């Protein structure tokens, strides 16, 4: 009984004394585990940072050698029609048109109509003739619905100076001209020719009326002045008759 009581007393005395030491050791082991985790995570991040820095420095070295450095947005596969250029496939004539490079995609879109119009002028010169170049104006709605087949936006890093780089954007569009498009372009050219002929007829008719009016005025003044100042009136009438032809020579119709 005495031995049992002594054992209980030793247990009660030892537990309060050993508990703080045990908790301290547990906390130390947890702190050590956390430090080890931080060290491991830090060591896992540091090499990647070093790799990115090395990759960045290598990119700058490559950029110093060429103007066009690297394709930064290549999520979509580059279409093969960019490499083939203008060609005839079946009954269609396909023309890739580049717009750019510009600083933003918005600028590419802003310059898209002018670039497409220039490409259409080149095609019109082929199928109709040089006289039709620049005179066949196609509505943009028709271009979007019938001629624009594909679009591809490409972004590349360009070397502006020895230490400065900038991402530039180039928009590529594929124009396709089939039989219906060719007929539409020729119809526009026929209407344009009709309008030009009408304008020419109006101009020549106006010149004829102008000339008759000048001659009538000259004769009336010559009769009213009874032949006086005839040479002055003749010179003034000649200048007025020639004036419309000079205007047509400076600003030709069509």
GROMACS elastic network, one bead per residue, 0.5 to 0.9 nm:
[ bonds ]
;  ai    aj funct       b0    kb
    1     4     6  0.50596   500
    1     5     6  0.62359   500
    1     6     6  0.85922   500
    2     5     6  0.51375   500
    2     6     6  0.61487   500
    2     7     6  0.86868   500
    3     6     6  0.50209   500
    3     7     6  0.62241   500
    3     8     6  0.87612   500
    4     7     6  0.51559   500
    4     8     6  0.64003   500
    4     9     6  0.87279   500
    5     8     6  0.51979   500
    5     9     6  0.62464   500
    5    10     6  0.87751   500
    6     9     6  0.50537   500
    6    10     6  0.62803   500
    6    11     6  0.87512   500
    7    10     6  0.51829   500
    7    11     6  0.63052   500
    7    12     6  0.87241   500
    8    11     6  0.51583   500
    8    12     6  0.62238   500
    8    13     6  0.86145   500
    9    12     6  0.52086   500
    9    13     6  0.61637   500
    9    14     6  0.86008   500
   10    13     6  0.50856   500
   10    14     6  0.59822   500
   10    15     6  0.86212   500
   11    14     6  0.51701   500
   11    15     6  0.61353   500
   12    15     6  0.56654   500
   12    16     6  0.71745   500
   13    16     6  0.62442   500
   13    17     6  0.67803   500
   14    17     6  0.51961   500
   14    18     6  0.59656   500
   14    19     6  0.83777   500
   15    18     6  0.52985   500
   15    19     6  0.58239   500
   16    19     6  0.54486   500
   16    20     6  0.73194   500
   17    20     6  0.66419   500
   17    21     6  0.75618   500
   18    21     6  0.53461   500
   18    22     6  0.61481   500
   18    23     6  0.87262   500
   19    22     6  0.50862   500
   19    23     6  0.61396   500
   19    24     6  0.85178   500
   20    23     6  0.51313   500
   20    24     6  0.60215   500
   20    25     6  0.85678   500
   21    24     6  0.50626   500
   21    25     6  0.61967   500
   21    26     6  0.86391   500
   22    25     6  0.51613   500
   22    26     6  0.62396   500
   22    27     6  0.87158   500
   23    27     6  0.61439   500
   23    28     6  0.85394   500
   24    27     6  0.51211   500
   24    28     6  0.61204   500
   24    29     6  0.85919   500
   25    28     6  0.50448   500
   25    29     6  0.61588   500
   25    30     6  0.86294   500
   26    29     6  0.51278   500
   26    30     6  0.62312   500
   26    31     6  0.86609   500
   27    30     6  0.50150   500
   27    31     6  0.60936   500
   27    32     6  0.84778   500
   28    31     6  0.50640   500
   28    32     6  0.60620   500
   28    33     6  0.85387   500
   29    32     6  0.50346   500
   29    33     6  0.61545   500
   29    34     6  0.86965   500
   30    34     6  0.62186   500
   30    35     6  0.86171   500
   31    34     6  0.50823   500
   31    35     6  0.61316   500
   31    36     6  0.84799   500
   32    35     6  0.51099   500
   32    36     6  0.60804   500
   32    37     6  0.85780   500
   33    36     6  0.50260   500
   33    37     6  0.61637   500
   33    38     6  0.86394   500
   34    38     6  0.61484   500
   34    39     6  0.84907   500
   35    38     6  0.50168   500
   35    39     6  0.60418   500
   35    40     6  0.84986   500
   36    40     6  0.60628   500
   36    41     6  0.85703   500
   37    40     6  0.50256   500
   37    41     6  0.60886   500
   37    42     6  0.83713   500
   38    41     6  0.51228   500
   38    42     6  0.58925   500
   38    43     6  0.83577   500
   39    42     6  0.50354   500
   39    43     6  0.59752   500
   39    44     6  0.84685   500
   40    43     6  0.50633   500
   40    44     6  0.60927   500
   40    45     6  0.86906   500
   41    45     6  0.62165   500
   41    46     6  0.85679   500
   42    45     6  0.51662   500
   42    46     6  0.59889   500
   42    47     6  0.89209   500
   43    46     6  0.52714   500
   43    47     6  0.67627   500
   44    47     6  0.62555   500
   44    48     6  0.71711   500
   45    48     6  0.53899   500
   45    49     6  0.63017   500
   45    50     6  0.87015   500
   46    49     6  0.50839   500
   46    50     6  0.61475   500
   46    51     6  0.85182   500
   47    51     6  0.60035   500
   47    52     6  0.85812   500
   48    52     6  0.61104   500
   48    53     6  0.85093   500
   49    52     6  0.51042   500
   49    53     6  0.61336   500
   49    54     6  0.85313   500
   50    53     6  0.50696   500
   50    54     6  0.61250   500
   50    55     6  0.84971   500
   51    54     6  0.50602   500
   51    55     6  0.60280   500
   51    56     6  0.84801   500
   52    56     6  0.59685   500
   52    57     6  0.85136   500
   53    56     6  0.50031   500
   53    57     6  0.61656   500
   53    58     6  0.85295   500
   54    57     6  0.51229   500
   54    58     6  0.61005   500
   54    59     6  0.85284   500
   55    58     6  0.50154   500
   55    59     6  0.60990   500
   55    60     6  0.87115   500
   56    60     6  0.63316   500
   56    61     6  0.86937   500
   57    60     6  0.51318   500
   57    61     6  0.62958   500
   57    62     6  0.86996   500
   58    61     6  0.50581   500
   58    62     6  0.62386   500
   58    63     6  0.85892   500
   59    62     6  0.50610   500
   59    63     6  0.60874   500
   59    64     6  0.87212   500
   59    69     6  0.79292   500
   59    70     6  0.84083   500
   60    64     6  0.62964   500
   60    65     6  0.89784   500
   60    69     6  0.88935   500
   60   159     6  0.89203   500
   60   163     6  0.79583   500
   60   165     6  0.84681   500
   61    64     6  0.53082   500
   61    65     6  0.69955   500
   62    65     6  0.54572   500
   62    66     6  0.69134   500
   62    69     6  0.67538   500
   62    70     6  0.89460   500
   63    66     6  0.54837   500
   63    67     6  0.65947   500
   63    68     6  0.72916   500
   63    69     6  0.52711   500
   63    70     6  0.83388   500
   63   157     6  0.83693   500
   63   158     6  0.75068   500
   63   159     6  0.58783   500
   63   162     6  0.83312   500
   63   165     6  0.78785   500
   64    67     6  0.75230   500
   64    69     6  0.86629   500
   64   159     6  0.69682   500
   64   161     6  0.83845   500
   64   162     6  0.61070   500
   64   163     6  0.80314   500
   65    69     6  0.85045   500
   65   159     6  0.89620   500
   66    69     6  0.62674   500
   66   158     6  0.83519   500
   66   159     6  0.72784   500
   67   157     6  0.83254   500
   67   158     6  0.54111   500
   67   159     6  0.50012   500
   67   160     6  0.75279   500
   68    71     6  0.86209   500
   68   156     6  0.68083   500
   68   157     6  0.61697   500
   68   159     6  0.66943   500
   69   156     6  0.69163   500
   69   157     6  0.54363   500
   69   158     6  0.59092   500
   69   159     6  0.72183   500
   70   155     6  0.87957   500
   70   156     6  0.57418   500
   70   157     6  0.56388   500
   70   158     6  0.80536   500
   71    74     6  0.61834   500
   71   154     6  0.77057   500
   71   155     6  0.62664   500
   71   157     6  0.67686   500
   72    75     6  0.89232   500
   72   154     6  0.84107   500
   72   155     6  0.59563   500
   72   156     6  0.55850   500
   72   157     6  0.68000   500
   72   167     6  0.81222   500
   73    76     6  0.80633   500
   73   153     6  0.89813   500
   73   154     6  0.68504   500
   73   155     6  0.57449   500
   73   156     6  0.74768   500
   74    77     6  0.67472   500
   74    78     6  0.76694   500
   74   154     6  0.74681   500
   74   155     6  0.79775   500
   76    79     6  0.86007   500
   76   152     6  0.87172   500
   77    80     6  0.88887   500
   78    81     6  0.87544   500
   78    82     6  0.77219   500
   78   152     6  0.78507   500
   78   154     6  0.85592   500
   79    82     6  0.60172   500
   79    83     6  0.78990   500
   79   152     6  0.78292   500
   80    83     6  0.55123   500
   80    84     6  0.66485   500
   81    84     6  0.51120   500
   81    85     6  0.62383   500
   81    86     6  0.83310   500
   81    94     6  0.85618   500
   81    95     6  0.86904   500
   81    96     6  0.71013   500
   81   174     6  0.78637   500
   82    85     6  0.58245   500
   82    86     6  0.89111   500
   82    96     6  0.64174   500
   82    97     6  0.88513   500
   82   172     6  0.79471   500
   82   174     6  0.85184   500
   84    87     6  0.73140   500
   84    96     6  0.88273   500
   85    94     6  0.80046   500
   85    95     6  0.65846   500
   85    96     6  0.60726   500
   85    97     6  0.89860   500
   86    93     6  0.73743   500
   86    94     6  0.55179   500
   86    96     6  0.62940   500
   87    92     6  0.84927   500
   87    93     6  0.58764   500
   87    94     6  0.54460   500
   87    95     6  0.68241   500
   88    91     6  0.71027   500
   88    92     6  0.56678   500
   88    94     6  0.60397   500
   88    95     6  0.88421   500
   89    92     6  0.53237   500
   89    93     6  0.62629   500
   89    94     6  0.72266   500
   90    93     6  0.81066   500
   91   177     6  0.84913   500
   91   178     6  0.60179   500
   91   179     6  0.70787   500
   92   176     6  0.62032   500
   92   177     6  0.54506   500
   92   179     6  0.74164   500
   93   175     6  0.81190   500
   93   176     6  0.56102   500
   93   177     6  0.51130   500
   93   178     6  0.65396   500
   94   174     6  0.66996   500
   94   175     6  0.56517   500
   94   177     6  0.65233   500
   94   178     6  0.88921   500
   95   119     6  0.78672   500
   95   123     6  0.89486   500
   95   173     6  0.83656   500
   95   174     6  0.57450   500
   95   175     6  0.50780   500
   95   176     6  0.64249   500
   95   177     6  0.84009   500
   96   119     6  0.89217   500
   96   172     6  0.67175   500
   96   173     6  0.57394   500
   96   175     6  0.61779   500
   96   176     6  0.87711   500
   97   115     6  0.71536   500
   97   116     6  0.70065   500
   97   119     6  0.71419   500
   97   171     6  0.83082   500
   97   172     6  0.56118   500
   97   173     6  0.53019   500
   97   174     6  0.62560   500
   97   175     6  0.73715   500
   98   101     6  0.84521   500
   98   112     6  0.88181   500
   98   115     6  0.77434   500
   98   170     6  0.68134   500
   98   171     6  0.58904   500
   98   173     6  0.66544   500
   98   174     6  0.89695   500
   99   102     6  0.80694   500
   99   108     6  0.58669   500
   99   109     6  0.82145   500
   99   111     6  0.67953   500
   99   112     6  0.63478   500
   99   115     6  0.66212   500
   99   116     6  0.89339   500
   99   169     6  0.87898   500
   99   170     6  0.56742   500
   99   171     6  0.50111   500
   99   172     6  0.61206   500
   99   173     6  0.81366   500
  100   103     6  0.85880   500
  100   107     6  0.82967   500
  100   108     6  0.60896   500
  100   111     6  0.81793   500
  100   168     6  0.82671   500
  100   169     6  0.65778   500
  100   171     6  0.63743   500
  100   172     6  0.85533   500
  101   104     6  0.85829   500
  101   108     6  0.75937   500
  101   155     6  0.85673   500
  101   156     6  0.88319   500
  101   168     6  0.57036   500
  101   169     6  0.50688   500
  101   171     6  0.76642   500
  102   105     6  0.71964   500
  102   106     6  0.86844   500
  102   107     6  0.61464   500
  102   108     6  0.62327   500
  102   167     6  0.89431   500
  102   168     6  0.54901   500
  102   169     6  0.52919   500
  102   170     6  0.64559   500
  102   171     6  0.89338   500
  103   106     6  0.85140   500
  103   107     6  0.70281   500
  103   108     6  0.84087   500
  103   166     6  0.81349   500
  103   167     6  0.69901   500
  103   169     6  0.60980   500
  103   170     6  0.89012   500
  104   107     6  0.55062   500
  104   108     6  0.68391   500
  104   167     6  0.85223   500
  104   168     6  0.67320   500
  104   169     6  0.59510   500
  104   170     6  0.86953   500
  105   109     6  0.63522   500
  105   110     6  0.86801   500
  105   153     6  0.79079   500
  105   168     6  0.86392   500
  105   169     6  0.60525   500
  105   170     6  0.75565   500
  105   171     6  0.75295   500
  106   109     6  0.51147   500
  106   110     6  0.62166   500
  106   111     6  0.88145   500
  107   111     6  0.63156   500
  107   112     6  0.85753   500
  107   169     6  0.88704   500
  108   111     6  0.53104   500
  108   112     6  0.61105   500
  108   169     6  0.74471   500
  108   170     6  0.67430   500
  108   171     6  0.60418   500
  109   112     6  0.50207   500
  109   113     6  0.79087   500
  109   171     6  0.78061   500
  110   113     6  0.72123   500
  110   114     6  0.84638   500
  111   114     6  0.56363   500
  111   115     6  0.63887   500
  111   116     6  0.87888   500
  112   115     6  0.52795   500
  112   116     6  0.61267   500
  112   117     6  0.85675   500
  112   171     6  0.82506   500
  112   173     6  0.87772   500
  113   116     6  0.51649   500
  113   117     6  0.60276   500
  113   118     6  0.86400   500
  113   140     6  0.77842   500
  114   117     6  0.50923   500
  114   118     6  0.62765   500
  114   119     6  0.87456   500
  115   118     6  0.52007   500
  115   119     6  0.63625   500
  115   120     6  0.87392   500
  116   119     6  0.50649   500
  116   120     6  0.61820   500
  116   121     6  0.86402   500
  116   143     6  0.86148   500
  116   173     6  0.85739   500
  116   175     6  0.81725   500
  117   120     6  0.50454   500
  117   121     6  0.61991   500
  117   122     6  0.87380   500
  117   134     6  0.85914   500
  117   137     6  0.81294   500
  117   138     6  0.80759   500
  118   121     6  0.50517   500
  118   122     6  0.63929   500
  118   123     6  0.88045   500
  118   134     6  0.81835   500
  119   122     6  0.51323   500
  119   123     6  0.63816   500
  119   124     6  0.86774   500
  119   175     6  0.85703   500
  120   123     6  0.50401   500
  120   124     6  0.60272   500
  120   125     6  0.85506   500
  120   133     6  0.88147   500
  120   134     6  0.87713   500
  120   136     6  0.85687   500
  120   137     6  0.89896   500
  120   138     6  0.84766   500
  120   175     6  0.87862   500
  121   124     6  0.50262   500
  121   125     6  0.61842   500
  121   126     6  0.87422   500
  121   132     6  0.81192   500
  121   133     6  0.52681   500
  121   134     6  0.56413   500
  121   135     6  0.81505   500
  121   136     6  0.74567   500
  121   137     6  0.88456   500
  122   125     6  0.52384   500
  122   126     6  0.65906   500
  122   133     6  0.71187   500
  122   134     6  0.87671   500
  123   126     6  0.50768   500
  123   127     6  0.64274   500
  123   128     6  0.84319   500
  123   133     6  0.86418   500
  123   177     6  0.88853   500
  124   127     6  0.53334   500
  124   128     6  0.55793   500
  124   129     6  0.68284   500
  124   130     6  0.80098   500
  124   132     6  0.66701   500
  124   133     6  0.61459   500
  124   134     6  0.84331   500
  124   136     6  0.75757   500
  124   182     6  0.87360   500
  124   185     6  0.74790   500
  124   186     6  0.86316   500
  125   128     6  0.55273   500
  125   131     6  0.75310   500
  125   132     6  0.62659   500
  125   133     6  0.53124   500
  125   134     6  0.87229   500
  126   129     6  0.58940   500
  126   130     6  0.76875   500
  127   182     6  0.79301   500
  127   186     6  0.87135   500
  128   131     6  0.79725   500
  128   132     6  0.64676   500
  128   133     6  0.84566   500
  128   185     6  0.88133   500
  128   186     6  0.73529   500
  128   189     6  0.85279   500
  129   132     6  0.57176   500
  129   133     6  0.71437   500
  130   133     6  0.53469   500
  130   134     6  0.89721   500
  131   134     6  0.84638   500
  131   135     6  0.81504   500
  132   135     6  0.54143   500
  132   136     6  0.64776   500
  132   189     6  0.69985   500
  133   136     6  0.69000   500
  134   137     6  0.74080   500
  135   189     6  0.74389   500
  135   192     6  0.73056   500
  135   254     6  0.86238   500
  136   185     6  0.69469   500
  136   186     6  0.85046   500
  136   188     6  0.61660   500
  136   189     6  0.57147   500
  136   192     6  0.72344   500
  137   185     6  0.86325   500
  137   188     6  0.75047   500
  137   189     6  0.86458   500
  137   192     6  0.89587   500
  138   141     6  0.84965   500
  138   142     6  0.69681   500
  138   143     6  0.71227   500
  138   184     6  0.89374   500
  138   185     6  0.75941   500
  138   188     6  0.77950   500
  139   142     6  0.54507   500
  139   143     6  0.66069   500
  140   144     6  0.62538   500
  140   145     6  0.85847   500
  141   144     6  0.52688   500
  141   145     6  0.61679   500
  141   146     6  0.84809   500
  142   145     6  0.51483   500
  142   146     6  0.57246   500
  142   147     6  0.72254   500
  143   146     6  0.54854   500
  143   148     6  0.60641   500
  143   175     6  0.86022   500
  144   147     6  0.60762   500
  144   148     6  0.52867   500
  144   149     6  0.82811   500
  145   148     6  0.68506   500
  145   149     6  0.86378   500
  146   149     6  0.76037   500
  146   175     6  0.87722   500
  146   176     6  0.78532   500
  146   177     6  0.82380   500
  146   181     6  0.74659   500
  147   174     6  0.80235   500
  147   175     6  0.51094   500
  147   176     6  0.51279   500
  147   177     6  0.63254   500
  147   178     6  0.86754   500
  147   181     6  0.77096   500
  148   151     6  0.78679   500
  148   173     6  0.68143   500
  148   174     6  0.59642   500
  148   176     6  0.66881   500
  149   173     6  0.73647   500
  149   174     6  0.54685   500
  149   175     6  0.58962   500
  149   176     6  0.64464   500
  150   172     6  0.81973   500
  150   173     6  0.56007   500
  150   174     6  0.51128   500
  150   175     6  0.76616   500
  151   171     6  0.71779   500
  151   172     6  0.56720   500
  151   174     6  0.64860   500
  152   170     6  0.83709   500
  152   171     6  0.58635   500
  152   172     6  0.50599   500
  152   173     6  0.63901   500
  152   174     6  0.87482   500
  153   169     6  0.69803   500
  153   170     6  0.58680   500
  153   172     6  0.62179   500
  153   173     6  0.87224   500
  154   168     6  0.84247   500
  154   169     6  0.56984   500
  154   170     6  0.52304   500
  154   171     6  0.63073   500
  154   172     6  0.78609   500
  155   167     6  0.65263   500
  155   168     6  0.56550   500
  155   170     6  0.63731   500
  155   171     6  0.87614   500
  156   166     6  0.83281   500
  156   167     6  0.55100   500
  156   168     6  0.54658   500
  156   169     6  0.64093   500
  156   170     6  0.82049   500
  157   165     6  0.65681   500
  157   166     6  0.55645   500
  157   168     6  0.61266   500
  157   169     6  0.87616   500
  158   164     6  0.87498   500
  158   165     6  0.55903   500
  158   166     6  0.53547   500
  158   167     6  0.59724   500
  158   168     6  0.65597   500
  159   162     6  0.70810   500
  159   163     6  0.79153   500
  159   164     6  0.62399   500
  159   166     6  0.65360   500
  159   167     6  0.87839   500
  160   163     6  0.78711   500
  160   164     6  0.56138   500
  160   165     6  0.54362   500
  160   166     6  0.67692   500
  161   164     6  0.50042   500
  161   165     6  0.69532   500
  162   165     6  0.82729   500
  176   181     6  0.85179   500
  177   180     6  0.78374   500
  177   181     6  0.54565   500
  177   182     6  0.65709   500
  178   181     6  0.52678   500
  178   182     6  0.62722   500
  178   183     6  0.87593   500
  179   182     6  0.51045   500
  179   183     6  0.62467   500
  179   184     6  0.86399   500
  180   183     6  0.51121   500
  180   184     6  0.61731   500
  180   185     6  0.87066   500
  181   185     6  0.62164   500
  181   186     6  0.86561   500
  182   185     6  0.51587   500
  182   186     6  0.62441   500
  182   187     6  0.85929   500
  183   186     6  0.51516   500
  183   187     6  0.61130   500
  183   188     6  0.86685   500
  184   187     6  0.50651   500
  184   188     6  0.62752   500
  184   189     6  0.86723   500
  185   188     6  0.51485   500
  185   189     6  0.62796   500
  185   190     6  0.87719   500
  186   190     6  0.62342   500
  186   191     6  0.87072   500
  187   190     6  0.50741   500
  187   191     6  0.63113   500
  187   192     6  0.85452   500
  188   191     6  0.51341   500
  188   192     6  0.60668   500
  188   193     6  0.85598   500
  189   193     6  0.60466   500
  189   194     6  0.85587   500
  190   193     6  0.50601   500
  190   194     6  0.62262   500
  190   195     6  0.86868   500
  191   194     6  0.50502   500
  191   195     6  0.62461   500
  191   196     6  0.86298   500
  192   195     6  0.51047   500
  192   196     6  0.61408   500
  192   197     6  0.85800   500
  193   196     6  0.50305   500
  193   197     6  0.60899   500
  193   198     6  0.85497   500
  193   254     6  0.88338   500
  194   197     6  0.51366   500
  194   198     6  0.61995   500
  194   199     6  0.86590   500
  195   198     6  0.50815   500
  195   199     6  0.62081   500
  195   200     6  0.86409   500
  196   199     6  0.50507   500
  196   200     6  0.61424   500
  196   201     6  0.86090   500
  196   253     6  0.73549   500
  196   254     6  0.61369   500
  197   200     6  0.50366   500
  197   201     6  0.61468   500
  197   202     6  0.85740   500
  197   254     6  0.87759   500
  198   201     6  0.51305   500
  198   202     6  0.61779   500
  198   203     6  0.85985   500
  199   202     6  0.50790   500
  199   203     6  0.61189   500
  199   204     6  0.86894   500
  199   253     6  0.74994   500
  199   254     6  0.87331   500
  200   203     6  0.50536   500
  200   204     6  0.61955   500
  200   205     6  0.84623   500
  200   253     6  0.66445   500
  200   254     6  0.83789   500
  201   204     6  0.52648   500
  201   205     6  0.59969   500
  201   206     6  0.84527   500
  202   205     6  0.50941   500
  202   206     6  0.60213   500
  202   207     6  0.85823   500
  203   206     6  0.51121   500
  203   207     6  0.62247   500
  203   208     6  0.86827   500
  203   248     6  0.88661   500
  203   253     6  0.86515   500
  204   208     6  0.61509   500
  204   209     6  0.86484   500
  205   208     6  0.50878   500
  205   209     6  0.62786   500
  205   210     6  0.85447   500
  206   209     6  0.51364   500
  206   210     6  0.60361   500
  206   211     6  0.85663   500
  207   211     6  0.60461   500
  207   212     6  0.86295   500
  207   241     6  0.83492   500
  207   244     6  0.65659   500
  207   245     6  0.81299   500
  208   211     6  0.51219   500
  208   212     6  0.63040   500
  208   213     6  0.86071   500
  209   212     6  0.52217   500
  209   213     6  0.61433   500
  209   214     6  0.86737   500
  210   213     6  0.51146   500
  210   214     6  0.62393   500
  210   215     6  0.87733   500
  210   240     6  0.87016   500
  210   241     6  0.74721   500
  210   244     6  0.85599   500
  211   214     6  0.51421   500
  211   215     6  0.62936   500
  211   216     6  0.86586   500
  211   237     6  0.89825   500
  211   240     6  0.80750   500
  211   241     6  0.56010   500
  211   242     6  0.88519   500
  212   215     6  0.51503   500
  212   216     6  0.61065   500
  212   217     6  0.85114   500
  213   216     6  0.51702   500
  213   217     6  0.60937   500
  213   218     6  0.85542   500
  214   217     6  0.51249   500
  214   218     6  0.61067   500
  214   219     6  0.87267   500
  214   237     6  0.61720   500
  214   238     6  0.87363   500
  214   240     6  0.71809   500
  214   241     6  0.69378   500
  215   218     6  0.50473   500
  215   219     6  0.62629   500
  215   220     6  0.86537   500
  215   237     6  0.71690   500
  215   241     6  0.86354   500
  216   219     6  0.52779   500
  216   220     6  0.62208   500
  216   221     6  0.86578   500
  217   220     6  0.51789   500
  217   221     6  0.61453   500
  217   222     6  0.84756   500
  217   237     6  0.85734   500
  218   221     6  0.52640   500
  218   222     6  0.60017   500
  218   223     6  0.85919   500
  218   230     6  0.89567   500
  218   233     6  0.65792   500
  218   234     6  0.73112   500
  218   236     6  0.88998   500
  218   237     6  0.66288   500
  219   222     6  0.50295   500
  219   223     6  0.61355   500
  219   224     6  0.84813   500
  220   223     6  0.52475   500
  220   224     6  0.60831   500
  220   225     6  0.86235   500
  221   225     6  0.60248   500
  221   226     6  0.83044   500
  221   227     6  0.87206   500
  221   230     6  0.88881   500
  221   233     6  0.79859   500
  222   225     6  0.52529   500
  222   226     6  0.59114   500
  222   227     6  0.53700   500
  222   228     6  0.71533   500
  222   229     6  0.78382   500
  222   230     6  0.63255   500
  222   233     6  0.75390   500
  223   227     6  0.64827   500
  223   228     6  0.89532   500
  224   227     6  0.79964   500
  224   228     6  0.89944   500
  225   228     6  0.54024   500
  225   229     6  0.75315   500
  225   230     6  0.84094   500
  226   229     6  0.88963   500
  226   230     6  0.87660   500
  227   230     6  0.54954   500
  228   231     6  0.83354   500
  229   232     6  0.53001   500
  229   233     6  0.62020   500
  229   234     6  0.85601   500
  230   233     6  0.51242   500
  230   234     6  0.60145   500
  230   235     6  0.86290   500
  231   235     6  0.61302   500
  231   236     6  0.85898   500
  232   235     6  0.51806   500
  232   236     6  0.62228   500
  232   237     6  0.85876   500
  233   236     6  0.51453   500
  233   237     6  0.60562   500
  233   238     6  0.85452   500
  234   237     6  0.51453   500
  234   238     6  0.61364   500
  234   239     6  0.87036   500
  235   238     6  0.51295   500
  235   239     6  0.63066   500
  235   240     6  0.87272   500
  236   239     6  0.52330   500
  236   240     6  0.62977   500
  236   241     6  0.86994   500
  237   240     6  0.51160   500
  237   241     6  0.61307   500
  237   242     6  0.86769   500
  238   241     6  0.51285   500
  238   242     6  0.62133   500
  238   243     6  0.85418   500
  239   242     6  0.52700   500
  239   243     6  0.60116   500
  240   243     6  0.51731   500
  240   244     6  0.76377   500
  241   244     6  0.68060   500
  241   245     6  0.79875   500
  242   245     6  0.55188   500
  242   246     6  0.64796   500
  242   247     6  0.89824   500
  243   246     6  0.51613   500
  243   247     6  0.63984   500
  243   248     6  0.88587   500
  244   247     6  0.50372   500
  244   248     6  0.63134   500
  244   249     6  0.86654   500
  245   248     6  0.50262   500
  245   249     6  0.61525   500
  245   250     6  0.86900   500
  246   249     6  0.50069   500
  246   250     6  0.62961   500
  246   251     6  0.85400   500
  247   250     6  0.52060   500
  247   251     6  0.59327   500
  247   252     6  0.78607   500
  248   251     6  0.50125   500
  248   253     6  0.70655   500
  249   252     6  0.55790   500
  249   253     6  0.89626   500
